Amino acid sequence: MKRVTNKRGLLNNKMLLNKKGLLLLAGLLLAAFIFVSLAGEPAEPAEPAEPAFDTRGLELAQCAPNREAQLIKHTGYTTCYNSKWLIPNWVAYDLTPRELVVATSRPNRQFEPDPLVRGRSARHSDYTKSGYSRGHMAPAADMRWSERAMNESFYLSNICPQRASLNGGVWKRIEERCRALAEESTVYICCGPIVQSGYKKIGKNRVAVPSGFFKVLCMKRKGKWQAIGFIVPNADNKRWGSMFNYAYSVDEVEARTGHNFFYNLPDAVERKIEASFSTKNWQ
C-alpha cells in the first residue's frame, strides 16, 4: 500500500520538539545562573607558602655605618652600645609566650654601668635632676622571667634619656602591646634612640639626649610574617593619642635611622614585610 503522509501532523510534531528543546535549554541556563550566583566569583589562587627558616638572631640589626658600636650580648637582650653617646645605638630581643611569666621583681641596685662596656659609660648621677627619665629600651617588665635578665636590664647600656610623659605614655603602650602580641607567638623587637646632629647632652659625662625613639616589630601572625615600625618624639605630651599615630613601615624607620633591621629574614620575605604595613594586623 502506498503510505499517506500527514504534512500537518509532521509540522505539529516538529513544533512540539522545538518547544521542548527551548524549555530544556532555558532550564539549563537558569540552573547555571543559580549555581554561579551561589558559588560567587572564582576563588583567587592561594599565595605560595612562605619558606621555613632559622629564626635565631632575627631581632638583630646591622648598625648604621660610621657609628661607634660595641655589640654586647646579655641574658635577655643584645645592645649595640655607642661609647660616644653613652647610650645604645639599638637594643634587640625576642619575647616569647614562655617569657611572660613573672618569676622575679625589680632589683635593689639599679642603673649601674654595664661591666662589659669597653671605654666610657654613663653614670646614674648623669640623669639626676636632668629633666629626663632613665628610659629602658628592653623593658624591665619583659625580663621578669629571669632574675639575671631583670638585673641586666638595668645596665646603663640599655638606658636612654627619655621624657617622663613619653616613658609613661605612648612608649609604655607600645611595650604593653608587644607583651599582648607575645601571648600568641614570639615577637622580635629592636628599638633605640634617634640622635640628631647638635644633640643636647646631660650630666657630668655628657650623655646624648635623643630627639626621638624608634621601635620595630616582626612576628608570624595569622600564618604570615608581618612587620611594623614606630617613631615617637622625645617630648612632653599630655595627649599622645593612639600608638598607631606613630606607625611607619620598617623601610621608613631604616631610612630615618640608617640601621638595617631583620636582615636575617629571607630576602623575599624581608622586602615584602618591610615595605608596608596595616595597623589592623597589629590590633
N, C-alpha and C positions, 0 to 999 in steps of 0.2 A: 504493500500500500504506500501511497505517497504521503509522506509526513507533512502535516499542515503546521506552519509556524505562526504563532500569535505575536505579531510585532508589538502590540500594545502591552502584552504581558511581559515581554522581554525588557521593554523600556521601564516598566514599573519596577522590575527586579533590580535593574541597574541603578535606578534612583535610590532604592532601599539600601543597596550595598554602599553607595556613596555616602548616604546619611550616616550609616553605621560607622563607616571609616572616619568621617569627620568627627563624630561623637567620641570615638576611640582616641583620635589624635588630640582632641580638646581635653579629654580626661588625662592623657599622659602629660600634656603641657601644664595642666593645673597641679598635678602631683609633683612635677619637677619644681614648679614655683613654690609650693608649700615646703618642700624639702630644703630648697635654698634659703627660704625665709627663716626656717627654724634653725638651720645649721649656721647661719651668719656668714661672714666673709671667711675665705680660706685662711687658716692659721699661718702666721709668718714662720719661716723656717727657724728652728731653735739656734741660738748662738752656740758656737763651739765651746766646749768645756775649757775652763782655764787650766793651764798646766799645773801639776803639783810641783812644789819646790821647797827647798830648805829655808825655813823662816828664822833661823838663828841669826842674830845681829841685824834683823830687819829694821829695827828702830834707829840704827846708827846713821849719821850723816857724814858727808865729806865736807870739811870745813872750808869756808871761803878762802881763796888764795891770799897770800901775803899777810896772814894773821899770826900772832903769837898763839901757839896751840900745843898744849900738852894733854894727851889722852890718858885719863885715869879711870880705871875700872874698879867700881865698888860693888858691894853685895847686891844692891838693888838698882843701881843706875850707873851710867857711864857719863863722865863730864869731860868736855873739851875745854880745858882751862886756859884763860888768857892772862899771862903774868904781867902784861902792860896795863890792862884794865882792872885787874884783880877781881874779876868776875868770870863766869864761864862764857865761851862763845855759844855753846849749846849744851844741853843735858838731855840724855836719851834713856828710855827704859821701856820695858813692856809690862803690862798689867794684866794678870791672868785671873780667871774666876777664883782659883785657889788662894790668891794673894789678897783677897778681900776680907779674909778673916782678921779679927782683932786679937793678936797674941801678945801685944806689949803696949806700953804707953810712952809718952814723950820723956826723954832723958833729963836728968837733973842738970847736967852740963850741956850747954847749947852754944852754937855759933862759935866754934873754935876753928883755927886754921887746919886745913887738910894736911896730915902728915906726909902724904905722897906728893905734895906740890913741890916742884923744884923752883927755887927763887922766891920772889916776893909774894906775900899774901896779905889780904885784908885782915883787920882785927875787929873784934866785937865792938870796941870803942869807936871805930870809924863811923858807925851808924848812929851812935848815941847822940840825941838832940840834933840830928841832921835834917829832920823833917821827912825821913824815909824809913819805911819798914824793912826788916830783913826778910825779903821775899824768897821763898823756896821756888826752885824750878821743878825738881822732882819733889812733889808734896810729901810732907811727913805722914799725912793721912793715907798715902799709898804704900807706905813702908811698915804698916802695923803688923805685918805677917812675920817679922823677924826683929828681934832686939838689935842685932848688929846693923841691919838695914836701916832701922829707925835712927840709931845713933849716928850713922854715917850721913844720913840725910841732912844733919845739922852742920856738916862741914861747910865752911865759907866758900868752898869751891862750887857749892850748889846754891849759892845765895846771891841775890842782886838787890840794889836799892830800888824799892818799889813804893809808890804812893799807897797810903793806908786804904784809901777808898777803892783803889784798884785791887789790892791784895785781898780785901774782904768783899769785893763786889763782883764784877763780871769775870775776873780771873778765877775767883773761887767757884763760880758757877760752871765755868768750863771744866775745872778739875772734878767737880761733882758729876758732871755729865760723863766724863771719862770713866769714873767708877761705875756708873749705871750701865754703860756700854760693856764694861768688863764682866758684868754678870752674865752676858750672853757668850762672849768668847774673848780671846786675847786682843788687847788694844796695844798698838805700837805707837809710842809717843816721843816726840822730840820738841823741845822748847828752849827758849833763851831770849837774850836781850837784843834790841836793835840800838846800836850806838852810832850816833852821827858825828861828823867832824865838829870840833869845837865843843865837845861834850862837857857837861858840868862834872865836877869832882867833889867828893866829900871826905872828911876825916883827915887825920894826920898822914895817912898813907895814900891819899888822893885816889879814892875808889871811883871808877867811872859810873856815871848815872845814865842809864839808858833813856832814850826818848820814847821807847815803846817796847813791846814784847810780842813774840810770835809763839804759836804752838801749832804743830801739825799732827794729825792722827791718821792711822791706817789700820784697817781691820777687814776680815772677811765677814760680811754680814748679809744674811739672806742669800747665801750661796755665792756671793760675788765680792771681789776685792774692791774696796772703796777708800777714798782719802778726802780729807778736808783740812783747811788751814784757818788760822785766826791771827789777826794783827790788832793789838789794842794799844792805845797811847798810854804812856806812864803819866797819868794826870789825875787830879782830884775831880771827881764827877759824882754828883749825888743821884743822877738819873742815867745810868748806863744803858738801860733798856735790854733787849734780848741779846744773848751772846751771839746770835746769828746775824746781828747788825755788823759784826766784825769778822764775818766769814769770808774767806778767799779760797781760790784754788791753790793747790800746793805749788804749781808753777809760779803763781804770783808771789807767794811767800819766798820762793827761791830767788826771784828777781829782786826782791827787796833786801834779802839778807846775804846773797852770794853763796849760800850753802846748797849742797846737793842732798836732798832727802830721799830716803828709801831706795838708795842706789842698789841694794841687794835684791830688789824685785826683778823678775824677768823684764827685759826692756819693753816688750809689747804691753805688759800689764802696767808698768810704771808710766809709760807715755799716756795710756788711756785714762788712768785714775787721777793723775796729777793735772791733767789739762782742764778739768771741770769738776763741778760738784753740785749736789742737790741737797738743800737743807732738810728736805723731807726725809732723806735717808738717814739722818742723824738725830731725829727727834723721837 
